[in-house]
Amino acid sequence: MAKFECPDCAYIYDENKGAAHEGYPAGTLWAKIPEDFPCPDCFVTEKPDFIAIADDK
């Protein structure tokens, strides 16, 4: 599964972990996250600004 990083604060959305506090359980694919999803840490960046990062297995 993929990971996406906020360029402002380095928060990482990991599809394996989801963002349960925001209502997205573990396993929620990035494609299922709405475009206006704000970064849960800084609230500055929205989904289109996140950067896909390599999954270090």
Residue, then its C-alpha position, 0 to 999 in steps of 0.5 A: m500500500a502507498k504512503f503520501e507526505c504533507p510537504d509542509c509538516a511531513y505528516i505521512y498518510d499511510e494507507n495501511k494505517g489510515a487516519a482513524h481520528e479523521g474517519y478513515p480506517a486502516g486500509t483506506l486507499w488514497a483514492k478514496i480520500p476526498e480532494d479537500f482532505p486537510c493534513p491532520d497535523c498542520f491543516v494547511t495542506e490539502k490532498p492535491d498537495f501531498i507527495a507520494i513517497a516510496d514504501d520502504k518495506 
